[in-house]
Amino acid sequence: MKLNKILFSAALLSAAMTASAQEQPAAKTVYDFNPHWYVQAQIGGQYTLGEVKFKELVSPNAQVALGYQVNPVFGMRLAVGGWQSRAGWKVAPFSTLTADGTERAYAGGNYKWKYKYVAPALDFTFNLSNLFCGFNPNRLVNVSAFLGAGANIAFDNDEAQDVSNYLSSTVFPNTDQNLEYLWDGTKTRFVGRGGVMVDFRLSDRVSLGCEINANFLNDKYNSKKAGNPDWYFNGLVGVKINLGGKTYTARTVEAPKPVERIVERVVEKQVPAPAPEKKPVKQIQLRRDVFFPINVTKVQTSEEKKLQDIVDYMNEYPETNVHIVGYADRGTGTRAINKKLAGERSKNVAKDLEEKGVDPTRISYEEKGDIVQPFQENDKNRVSICIVK
C-alpha cells in the first residue's frame, strides 16, 4: 500500500510539471503613437516681480494654445497669453539740500500701477514622463517641460503716467528721480519663457492640467529702471483636447511558442544495415539588417561592413540573388513620409551594392513604409533588410 501511494504521488507531480512546461506565455499589447493636434484653454493668475507686497503684484491671466505632438516626447505649440501685469516701487524717505543750503526732507511710500498686455509665443514641449518611463497612452499623470520665445505687446500704461506725474510734483520735486523707463502707447518687446506642465488624463481625448511658466523681458517693461531684466510668472489651470482620431494604435504581439521537447522511448530492436549516405543539399542564404538614423536615407559608415559581407557572399555563390526591403518606424512622421523614406533607403542600399561590383540583374528592392514593423523596438524599424538566397 505504501509503495502504491509513492507511485501515485510521483505520477501527479509528473503531470503537474508537464502542464507547467506546456503553459503558453501570454500575448503582449504594444502601443504605437499617432501624431496629433490639440487645443488648450487656461486661466489663472500672474505675479510680476516688484518691490511691494506679493498680493499687490498679483493680477489675472489667461492663455489659449494650438499644439502638435510630433512623437511621444517632442511637440510644439503656438500659445497666446495675456491680460494684466502690475508693478510697484517702494520709495524710502530721503532728503536733499536746496540751492540756499537748506536741507529738505521728502516722504517715501509704496506706489503701484497696472497695465495690459498680450503675448504670442512658440513653445517646444518635452514629455518627461514618456522620455524617462516609456510611452504609455493610459498613464493617468504626464509631466512635461517647455521652452519658448515670442513677443510681449504691452499697452494702457496710463496709471504709470499718473504715478510719475504725482512723484514729480510731490515726492521728487526739483530732483532727477522718477520712473526713468516710463513708456506710453503700445510697446512690443521680446520675451523668453519656460515652464512645467502636469496633465491629468480623463480620456484619450480630454485631460485637465496645470502649468507654471516664467517669462523675462528687458528692464523697460515695468517703467522703472532696475538694471536687470523684468520678470513675470503665470500659474494656470485648464483643459486640453486632442483633435482627430485616437492618439495611439494598440496591437497584439504574440509571444514565441515554447520549444516542444519530444522524448522517444528507447527499445531494443534489430538495427538494419545503414542505407547509402546521401549528400545533403546546402541551403545558401544570408541576411543583413542595415539600420538608419531618424530621417536619414544614406547608408552610414558603420553599416558598410554589412554590405561588404553581402558582396563577398554573392561572389562566393554566383547563383544567389539579393532582395532588399526598406522600412520606416511608425512612431515618427506621416505614412506618406515614411513610405518615401523606406523607398529611398532600399534604393540606396541597392545602389551601394552595385558600386561594390554586384550585377544589377541580381538585385531587387521594394519598400513597405511603416505598414509592417519587423522589430518590436521602434527605433530598429528604420532599416533595410537584405536577404541573399
C-alpha beads as a LAMMPS data file, in Angstrom:
LAMMPS data file: protein, C-alpha beads

389 atoms
388 bonds

1 atom types
1 bond types

-500.0 500.0 xlo xhi
-500.0 500.0 ylo yhi
-500.0 500.0 zlo zhi

Masses

1 110.0

Atoms # bond

1 1 1 0.000 0.000 0.000
2 1 1 2.831 2.370 0.882
3 1 1 4.520 1.681 -2.474
4 1 1 1.248 2.468 -4.323
5 1 1 0.972 5.846 -2.582
6 1 1 4.520 6.745 -3.574
7 1 1 3.914 5.803 -7.215
8 1 1 0.620 7.767 -7.276
9 1 1 2.290 10.927 -5.865
10 1 1 5.095 10.675 -8.413
11 1 1 2.541 10.440 -11.250
12 1 1 0.701 13.573 -10.018
13 1 1 3.985 15.514 -9.737
14 1 1 4.997 14.489 -13.258
15 1 1 1.629 15.603 -14.664
16 1 1 1.894 18.994 -12.924
17 1 1 5.394 19.578 -14.281
18 1 1 4.272 18.650 -17.803
19 1 1 1.297 21.049 -17.646
20 1 1 3.519 23.867 -16.392
21 1 1 6.050 23.272 -19.149
22 1 1 3.330 23.355 -21.814
23 1 1 1.659 26.544 -20.496
24 1 1 1.619 29.157 -23.256
25 1 1 3.118 32.608 -22.438
26 1 1 0.608 35.471 -22.669
27 1 1 0.462 37.750 -25.708
28 1 1 1.745 41.323 -25.271
29 1 1 -0.134 44.510 -26.174
30 1 1 2.057 47.139 -27.862
31 1 1 1.012 50.804 -28.286
32 1 1 2.099 52.759 -31.384
33 1 1 1.976 56.560 -31.051
34 1 1 -0.088 58.586 -33.565
35 1 1 0.943 62.236 -34.171
36 1 1 -1.952 64.605 -33.478
37 1 1 -3.107 68.216 -32.982
38 1 1 -4.555 69.565 -29.742
39 1 1 -6.038 72.772 -28.288
40 1 1 -5.675 74.222 -24.785
41 1 1 -7.634 76.833 -22.818
42 1 1 -6.295 78.010 -19.436
43 1 1 -6.956 80.685 -16.833
44 1 1 -5.108 81.714 -13.700
45 1 1 -3.033 84.425 -12.097
46 1 1 0.199 86.312 -12.633
47 1 1 2.845 87.626 -10.256
48 1 1 5.033 90.410 -11.637
49 1 1 8.372 90.799 -9.875
50 1 1 8.496 94.074 -7.943
51 1 1 9.290 95.843 -4.689
52 1 1 5.899 95.996 -2.961
53 1 1 3.961 93.203 -1.226
54 1 1 3.277 89.981 -3.087
55 1 1 -0.512 90.319 -3.020
56 1 1 -0.273 93.823 -4.539
57 1 1 1.514 92.423 -7.626
58 1 1 -0.929 89.579 -8.417
59 1 1 -3.215 90.018 -11.441
60 1 1 -5.468 87.832 -13.665
61 1 1 -4.076 85.922 -16.624
62 1 1 -5.364 83.607 -19.407
63 1 1 -3.885 81.599 -22.275
64 1 1 -5.082 79.660 -25.340
65 1 1 -2.872 77.401 -27.466
66 1 1 -2.852 75.238 -30.586
67 1 1 -0.273 72.441 -30.492
68 1 1 1.036 69.468 -32.461
69 1 1 2.544 66.397 -30.770
70 1 1 5.166 65.067 -33.203
71 1 1 6.168 61.944 -31.276
72 1 1 5.731 60.597 -27.728
73 1 1 8.316 63.064 -26.361
74 1 1 8.552 66.142 -28.610
75 1 1 5.844 68.619 -29.560
76 1 1 5.242 72.276 -30.452
77 1 1 2.519 74.776 -29.629
78 1 1 1.562 78.340 -30.519
79 1 1 0.319 79.938 -27.295
80 1 1 -1.264 83.367 -26.837
81 1 1 -1.445 84.619 -23.256
82 1 1 -2.164 87.921 -21.626
83 1 1 -4.484 90.148 -19.595
84 1 1 -2.813 92.296 -16.957
85 1 1 0.529 92.987 -15.279
86 1 1 1.238 95.039 -12.162
87 1 1 4.276 96.984 -10.973
88 1 1 5.336 98.708 -7.785
89 1 1 8.024 100.981 -6.369
90 1 1 8.927 101.261 -2.714
91 1 1 10.412 104.727 -2.228
92 1 1 12.331 105.273 1.004
93 1 1 12.234 108.702 2.712
94 1 1 15.204 110.900 1.730
95 1 1 16.453 114.476 1.980
96 1 1 18.343 116.883 -0.274
97 1 1 19.976 120.266 0.017
98 1 1 18.223 123.216 -1.623
99 1 1 20.026 125.963 -3.513
100 1 1 20.334 128.113 -0.382
101 1 1 21.920 125.224 1.563
102 1 1 18.827 124.255 3.483
103 1 1 18.145 120.506 3.959
104 1 1 14.737 119.432 2.691
105 1 1 13.122 116.080 3.599
106 1 1 10.891 114.060 1.240
107 1 1 8.386 111.447 2.297
108 1 1 8.624 107.971 0.820
109 1 1 5.872 105.436 0.173
110 1 1 4.663 102.487 -1.888
111 1 1 3.408 103.278 -5.387
112 1 1 1.591 100.795 -7.604
113 1 1 0.213 100.719 -11.156
114 1 1 -1.132 98.193 -13.638
115 1 1 -1.141 97.842 -17.414
116 1 1 -2.343 95.336 -20.024
117 1 1 -0.571 93.073 -22.482
118 1 1 -0.925 90.175 -24.931
119 1 1 1.970 87.775 -25.605
120 1 1 2.035 85.273 -28.513
121 1 1 4.857 82.694 -28.240
122 1 1 6.123 79.492 -29.870
123 1 1 6.927 76.760 -27.340
124 1 1 8.833 73.498 -27.779
125 1 1 7.413 70.876 -25.401
126 1 1 9.047 67.748 -23.965
127 1 1 7.004 64.980 -22.296
128 1 1 9.291 63.926 -19.446
129 1 1 7.071 61.003 -18.403
130 1 1 7.366 59.362 -21.838
131 1 1 11.060 60.274 -22.084
132 1 1 12.076 58.543 -18.848
133 1 1 9.312 55.935 -18.345
134 1 1 8.359 54.982 -21.921
135 1 1 5.224 55.713 -23.952
136 1 1 2.028 54.698 -22.153
137 1 1 -1.215 56.231 -23.508
138 1 1 -3.134 55.093 -20.411
139 1 1 -0.860 56.869 -17.911
140 1 1 -3.007 58.994 -15.567
141 1 1 -0.435 61.767 -14.976
142 1 1 2.025 63.191 -17.512
143 1 1 4.704 65.744 -16.628
144 1 1 6.117 67.952 -19.400
145 1 1 8.550 70.866 -19.686
146 1 1 8.764 73.556 -22.351
147 1 1 10.979 76.364 -23.630
148 1 1 9.808 79.124 -25.925
149 1 1 10.043 82.710 -27.098
150 1 1 7.750 85.328 -28.528
151 1 1 6.620 88.938 -28.277
152 1 1 5.054 90.903 -25.417
153 1 1 2.734 93.637 -26.695
154 1 1 2.005 95.977 -23.763
155 1 1 -0.477 98.887 -23.720
156 1 1 -2.735 101.010 -21.488
157 1 1 0.058 102.310 -19.224
158 1 1 -1.916 105.370 -18.030
159 1 1 -1.646 104.513 -14.322
160 1 1 2.164 104.561 -14.529
161 1 1 1.944 108.023 -16.108
162 1 1 -0.293 109.204 -13.259
163 1 1 2.165 107.862 -10.674
164 1 1 5.042 109.602 -12.468
165 1 1 3.188 112.913 -12.511
166 1 1 2.409 112.609 -8.800
167 1 1 6.023 111.769 -7.916
168 1 1 7.314 114.723 -9.936
169 1 1 5.003 117.172 -8.187
170 1 1 5.141 115.909 -4.583
171 1 1 7.824 113.335 -3.808
172 1 1 10.666 114.214 -6.189
173 1 1 10.283 117.935 -6.963
174 1 1 13.465 119.503 -8.255
175 1 1 15.228 116.094 -8.424
176 1 1 16.131 113.672 -11.223
177 1 1 14.469 110.673 -9.586
178 1 1 11.336 109.216 -11.164
179 1 1 10.156 106.386 -13.455
180 1 1 13.114 106.559 -15.840
181 1 1 11.720 103.958 -18.278
182 1 1 8.185 105.327 -18.417
183 1 1 6.537 104.393 -21.740
184 1 1 3.310 105.385 -23.469
185 1 1 1.097 103.939 -26.207
186 1 1 1.837 100.352 -27.322
187 1 1 5.263 98.727 -26.847
188 1 1 6.420 95.388 -28.290
189 1 1 9.328 93.573 -26.660
190 1 1 10.997 90.165 -26.972
191 1 1 10.027 87.685 -24.250
192 1 1 11.702 84.373 -23.421
193 1 1 9.906 81.760 -21.364
194 1 1 9.980 78.292 -19.902
195 1 1 7.872 76.199 -17.593
196 1 1 6.389 72.912 -16.417
197 1 1 3.001 71.333 -17.190
198 1 1 1.171 68.496 -15.403
199 1 1 -1.746 66.842 -17.244
200 1 1 -4.316 64.539 -15.614
201 1 1 -5.848 62.144 -18.160
202 1 1 -9.654 61.906 -18.230
203 1 1 -9.871 60.070 -21.580
204 1 1 -7.848 59.601 -24.738
205 1 1 -9.213 62.939 -25.958
206 1 1 -9.531 65.117 -22.829
207 1 1 -7.200 65.975 -19.942
208 1 1 -7.137 68.582 -17.191
209 1 1 -3.867 70.311 -16.471
210 1 1 -1.961 72.945 -14.573
211 1 1 1.010 74.996 -15.743
212 1 1 3.627 77.274 -14.200
213 1 1 5.725 79.420 -16.512
214 1 1 8.387 82.101 -16.051
215 1 1 8.813 84.971 -18.539
216 1 1 11.631 87.506 -18.821
217 1 1 11.845 90.792 -20.754
218 1 1 14.132 93.810 -20.851
219 1 1 14.268 96.259 -17.946
220 1 1 11.822 98.711 -19.551
221 1 1 8.681 96.573 -19.186
222 1 1 7.502 97.959 -15.827
223 1 1 8.618 101.597 -16.446
224 1 1 11.062 101.516 -13.516
225 1 1 14.819 101.356 -14.009
226 1 1 16.289 98.445 -12.036
227 1 1 19.397 97.443 -14.001
228 1 1 18.207 93.847 -14.561
229 1 1 15.551 92.025 -16.664
230 1 1 11.899 92.282 -15.690
231 1 1 10.091 89.027 -14.848
232 1 1 6.536 87.774 -14.512
233 1 1 5.281 84.315 -13.513
234 1 1 1.983 82.689 -14.528
235 1 1 0.085 79.918 -12.772
236 1 1 -2.642 78.422 -14.982
237 1 1 -5.234 75.644 -14.913
238 1 1 -7.339 74.461 -17.822
239 1 1 -8.385 71.773 -20.253
240 1 1 -6.550 70.121 -23.155
241 1 1 -8.465 68.461 -26.009
242 1 1 -6.789 66.169 -28.563
243 1 1 -8.092 66.574 -32.112
244 1 1 -8.647 63.907 -34.787
245 1 1 -8.689 60.175 -34.111
246 1 1 -7.031 58.196 -31.327
247 1 1 -3.604 59.265 -30.197
248 1 1 -2.316 55.695 -30.362
249 1 1 -2.875 52.342 -32.060
250 1 1 -2.893 49.153 -30.000
251 1 1 -1.665 45.891 -31.485
252 1 1 -1.086 42.449 -30.033
253 1 1 2.288 40.775 -30.335
254 1 1 2.097 37.024 -29.915
255 1 1 4.618 35.531 -27.543
256 1 1 7.035 32.978 -29.058
257 1 1 5.819 29.429 -28.743
258 1 1 7.823 27.228 -26.407
259 1 1 10.016 24.600 -27.994
260 1 1 8.295 21.253 -27.779
261 1 1 10.562 18.568 -26.419
262 1 1 9.918 15.075 -27.688
263 1 1 11.385 12.222 -25.714
264 1 1 11.464 8.938 -27.576
265 1 1 11.246 5.665 -25.746
266 1 1 14.264 3.541 -26.377
267 1 1 13.522 -0.094 -27.136
268 1 1 15.846 -2.808 -28.192
269 1 1 15.377 -3.845 -31.780
270 1 1 17.394 -5.230 -34.581
271 1 1 19.171 -2.413 -36.453
272 1 1 19.031 -2.799 -40.242
273 1 1 22.049 -2.133 -42.384
274 1 1 22.565 1.600 -42.975
275 1 1 21.361 2.955 -46.306
276 1 1 23.862 4.634 -48.588
277 1 1 24.607 8.113 -47.279
278 1 1 23.040 10.940 -49.287
279 1 1 24.942 14.165 -49.652
280 1 1 22.882 16.967 -48.065
281 1 1 21.846 19.880 -50.243
282 1 1 23.333 23.071 -48.880
283 1 1 20.835 25.884 -48.336
284 1 1 22.594 29.087 -49.317
285 1 1 21.108 32.104 -47.509
286 1 1 22.424 35.251 -45.792
287 1 1 20.602 38.115 -44.035
288 1 1 21.936 41.513 -43.094
289 1 1 19.906 44.332 -41.448
290 1 1 21.131 47.806 -42.473
291 1 1 19.923 50.370 -39.892
292 1 1 19.448 54.129 -40.413
293 1 1 19.170 57.135 -38.041
294 1 1 15.882 59.065 -37.934
295 1 1 15.022 60.866 -41.237
296 1 1 18.253 59.548 -42.875
297 1 1 18.300 57.520 -46.115
298 1 1 22.049 57.384 -46.822
299 1 1 23.889 54.230 -45.740
300 1 1 26.046 55.066 -42.717
301 1 1 29.739 54.234 -42.483
302 1 1 29.015 51.960 -39.521
303 1 1 26.810 49.769 -41.774
304 1 1 29.279 49.416 -44.699
305 1 1 30.715 46.170 -43.248
306 1 1 27.283 44.531 -43.664
307 1 1 27.184 45.463 -47.375
308 1 1 30.680 44.051 -47.851
309 1 1 29.519 40.782 -46.221
310 1 1 26.764 40.574 -48.862
311 1 1 29.187 41.284 -51.720
312 1 1 31.680 38.644 -50.514
313 1 1 28.908 36.078 -50.058
314 1 1 27.444 36.674 -53.550
315 1 1 30.916 36.442 -55.095
316 1 1 31.355 33.056 -53.392
317 1 1 27.934 31.849 -54.564
318 1 1 27.329 33.224 -58.087
319 1 1 23.867 31.598 -58.278
320 1 1 22.479 33.781 -55.467
321 1 1 20.417 36.978 -55.691
322 1 1 19.689 39.660 -53.107
323 1 1 16.287 41.156 -52.258
324 1 1 16.117 44.411 -50.220
325 1 1 13.040 45.610 -48.295
326 1 1 13.020 49.154 -46.819
327 1 1 11.085 50.138 -43.690
328 1 1 10.439 53.248 -41.562
329 1 1 9.390 53.481 -37.920
330 1 1 5.730 54.169 -37.215
331 1 1 6.482 56.446 -34.267
332 1 1 7.819 59.288 -36.456
333 1 1 6.336 61.098 -39.447
334 1 1 3.248 60.521 -41.570
335 1 1 2.525 57.400 -43.604
336 1 1 3.427 59.234 -46.861
337 1 1 6.751 60.470 -45.453
338 1 1 7.612 57.023 -44.076
339 1 1 6.807 55.389 -47.445
340 1 1 9.229 57.766 -49.166
341 1 1 11.965 57.233 -46.546
342 1 1 11.669 53.438 -46.773
343 1 1 11.843 53.509 -50.590
344 1 1 14.953 55.699 -50.640
345 1 1 16.673 53.502 -48.051
346 1 1 16.204 50.299 -50.034
347 1 1 17.175 52.078 -53.270
348 1 1 20.390 53.484 -51.734
349 1 1 21.394 50.053 -50.389
350 1 1 20.906 48.582 -53.885
351 1 1 22.946 51.415 -55.414
352 1 1 25.835 50.855 -52.966
353 1 1 25.879 47.111 -53.766
354 1 1 26.094 47.900 -57.497
355 1 1 29.010 50.271 -56.832
356 1 1 30.748 47.462 -54.931
357 1 1 30.539 45.188 -58.013
358 1 1 27.259 43.271 -57.684
359 1 1 25.496 42.702 -61.032
360 1 1 22.275 44.824 -61.057
361 1 1 20.359 41.858 -62.504
362 1 1 20.992 40.016 -59.227
363 1 1 19.475 42.843 -57.099
364 1 1 15.801 43.599 -56.398
365 1 1 14.304 46.001 -53.864
366 1 1 10.989 47.300 -52.541
367 1 1 9.591 49.407 -49.680
368 1 1 6.945 48.702 -47.050
369 1 1 6.969 52.090 -45.290
370 1 1 5.595 51.817 -41.766
371 1 1 2.799 49.359 -42.624
372 1 1 4.969 46.482 -41.446
373 1 1 7.170 46.809 -38.334
374 1 1 9.661 43.904 -38.308
375 1 1 11.027 44.778 -34.848
376 1 1 9.242 45.401 -31.539
377 1 1 11.708 48.191 -30.679
378 1 1 10.523 51.311 -32.547
379 1 1 13.973 52.733 -33.480
380 1 1 15.091 49.444 -35.115
381 1 1 12.333 49.748 -37.733
382 1 1 14.381 52.386 -39.599
383 1 1 16.023 49.547 -41.561
384 1 1 16.572 47.882 -44.908
385 1 1 16.555 44.086 -44.576
386 1 1 18.741 42.347 -47.167
387 1 1 18.270 38.618 -47.812
388 1 1 20.616 36.707 -50.138
389 1 1 19.493 33.304 -51.399

Bonds

1 1 1 2
2 1 2 3
3 1 3 4
4 1 4 5
5 1 5 6
6 1 6 7
7 1 7 8
8 1 8 9
9 1 9 10
10 1 10 11
11 1 11 12
12 1 12 13
13 1 13 14
14 1 14 15
15 1 15 16
16 1 16 17
17 1 17 18
18 1 18 19
19 1 19 20
20 1 20 21
21 1 21 22
22 1 22 23
23 1 23 24
24 1 24 25
25 1 25 26
26 1 26 27
27 1 27 28
28 1 28 29
29 1 29 30
30 1 30 31
31 1 31 32
32 1 32 33
33 1 33 34
34 1 34 35
35 1 35 36
36 1 36 37
37 1 37 38
38 1 38 39
39 1 39 40
40 1 40 41
41 1 41 42
42 1 42 43
43 1 43 44
44 1 44 45
45 1 45 46
46 1 46 47
47 1 47 48
48 1 48 49
49 1 49 50
50 1 50 51
51 1 51 52
52 1 52 53
53 1 53 54
54 1 54 55
55 1 55 56
56 1 56 57
57 1 57 58
58 1 58 59
59 1 59 60
60 1 60 61
61 1 61 62
62 1 62 63
63 1 63 64
64 1 64 65
65 1 65 66
66 1 66 67
67 1 67 68
68 1 68 69
69 1 69 70
70 1 70 71
71 1 71 72
72 1 72 73
73 1 73 74
74 1 74 75
75 1 75 76
76 1 76 77
77 1 77 78
78 1 78 79
79 1 79 80
80 1 80 81
81 1 81 82
82 1 82 83
83 1 83 84
84 1 84 85
85 1 85 86
86 1 86 87
87 1 87 88
88 1 88 89
89 1 89 90
90 1 90 91
91 1 91 92
92 1 92 93
93 1 93 94
94 1 94 95
95 1 95 96
96 1 96 97
97 1 97 98
98 1 98 99
99 1 99 100
100 1 100 101
101 1 101 102
102 1 102 103
103 1 103 104
104 1 104 105
105 1 105 106
106 1 106 107
107 1 107 108
108 1 108 109
109 1 109 110
110 1 110 111
111 1 111 112
112 1 112 113
113 1 113 114
114 1 114 115
115 1 115 116
116 1 116 117
117 1 117 118
118 1 118 119
119 1 119 120
120 1 120 121
121 1 121 122
122 1 122 123
123 1 123 124
124 1 124 125
125 1 125 126
126 1 126 127
127 1 127 128
128 1 128 129
129 1 129 130
130 1 130 131
131 1 131 132
132 1 132 133
133 1 133 134
134 1 134 135
135 1 135 136
136 1 136 137
137 1 137 138
138 1 138 139
139 1 139 140
140 1 140 141
141 1 141 142
142 1 142 143
143 1 143 144
144 1 144 145
145 1 145 146
146 1 146 147
147 1 147 148
148 1 148 149
149 1 149 150
150 1 150 151
151 1 151 152
152 1 152 153
153 1 153 154
154 1 154 155
155 1 155 156
156 1 156 157
157 1 157 158
158 1 158 159
159 1 159 160
160 1 160 161
161 1 161 162
162 1 162 163
163 1 163 164
164 1 164 165
165 1 165 166
166 1 166 167
167 1 167 168
168 1 168 169
169 1 169 170
170 1 170 171
171 1 171 172
172 1 172 173
173 1 173 174
174 1 174 175
175 1 175 176
176 1 176 177
177 1 177 178
178 1 178 179
179 1 179 180
180 1 180 181
181 1 181 182
182 1 182 183
183 1 183 184
184 1 184 185
185 1 185 186
186 1 186 187
187 1 187 188
188 1 188 189
189 1 189 190
190 1 190 191
191 1 191 192
192 1 192 193
193 1 193 194
194 1 194 195
195 1 195 196
196 1 196 197
197 1 197 198
198 1 198 199
199 1 199 200
200 1 200 201
201 1 201 202
202 1 202 203
203 1 203 204
204 1 204 205
205 1 205 206
206 1 206 207
207 1 207 208
208 1 208 209
209 1 209 210
210 1 210 211
211 1 211 212
212 1 212 213
213 1 213 214
214 1 214 215
215 1 215 216
216 1 216 217
217 1 217 218
218 1 218 219
219 1 219 220
220 1 220 221
221 1 221 222
222 1 222 223
223 1 223 224
224 1 224 225
225 1 225 226
226 1 226 227
227 1 227 228
228 1 228 229
229 1 229 230
230 1 230 231
231 1 231 232
232 1 232 233
233 1 233 234
234 1 234 235
235 1 235 236
236 1 236 237
237 1 237 238
238 1 238 239
239 1 239 240
240 1 240 241
241 1 241 242
242 1 242 243
243 1 243 244
244 1 244 245
245 1 245 246
246 1 246 247
247 1 247 248
248 1 248 249
249 1 249 250
250 1 250 251
251 1 251 252
252 1 252 253
253 1 253 254
254 1 254 255
255 1 255 256
256 1 256 257
257 1 257 258
258 1 258 259
259 1 259 260
260 1 260 261
261 1 261 262
262 1 262 263
263 1 263 264
264 1 264 265
265 1 265 266
266 1 266 267
267 1 267 268
268 1 268 269
269 1 269 270
270 1 270 271
271 1 271 272
272 1 272 273
273 1 273 274
274 1 274 275
275 1 275 276
276 1 276 277
277 1 277 278
278 1 278 279
279 1 279 280
280 1 280 281
281 1 281 282
282 1 282 283
283 1 283 284
284 1 284 285
285 1 285 286
286 1 286 287
287 1 287 288
288 1 288 289
289 1 289 290
290 1 290 291
291 1 291 292
292 1 292 293
293 1 293 294
294 1 294 295
295 1 295 296
296 1 296 297
297 1 297 298
298 1 298 299
299 1 299 300
300 1 300 301
301 1 301 302
302 1 302 303
303 1 303 304
304 1 304 305
305 1 305 306
306 1 306 307
307 1 307 308
308 1 308 309
309 1 309 310
310 1 310 311
311 1 311 312
312 1 312 313
313 1 313 314
314 1 314 315
315 1 315 316
316 1 316 317
317 1 317 318
318 1 318 319
319 1 319 320
320 1 320 321
321 1 321 322
322 1 322 323
323 1 323 324
324 1 324 325
325 1 325 326
326 1 326 327
327 1 327 328
328 1 328 329
329 1 329 330
330 1 330 331
331 1 331 332
332 1 332 333
333 1 333 334
334 1 334 335
335 1 335 336
336 1 336 337
337 1 337 338
338 1 338 339
339 1 339 340
340 1 340 341
341 1 341 342
342 1 342 343
343 1 343 344
344 1 344 345
345 1 345 346
346 1 346 347
347 1 347 348
348 1 348 349
349 1 349 350
350 1 350 351
351 1 351 352
352 1 352 353
353 1 353 354
354 1 354 355
355 1 355 356
356 1 356 357
357 1 357 358
358 1 358 359
359 1 359 360
360 1 360 361
361 1 361 362
362 1 362 363
363 1 363 364
364 1 364 365
365 1 365 366
366 1 366 367
367 1 367 368
368 1 368 369
369 1 369 370
370 1 370 371
371 1 371 372
372 1 372 373
373 1 373 374
374 1 374 375
375 1 375 376
376 1 376 377
377 1 377 378
378 1 378 379
379 1 379 380
380 1 380 381
381 1 381 382
382 1 382 383
383 1 383 384
384 1 384 385
385 1 385 386
386 1 386 387
387 1 387 388
388 1 388 389
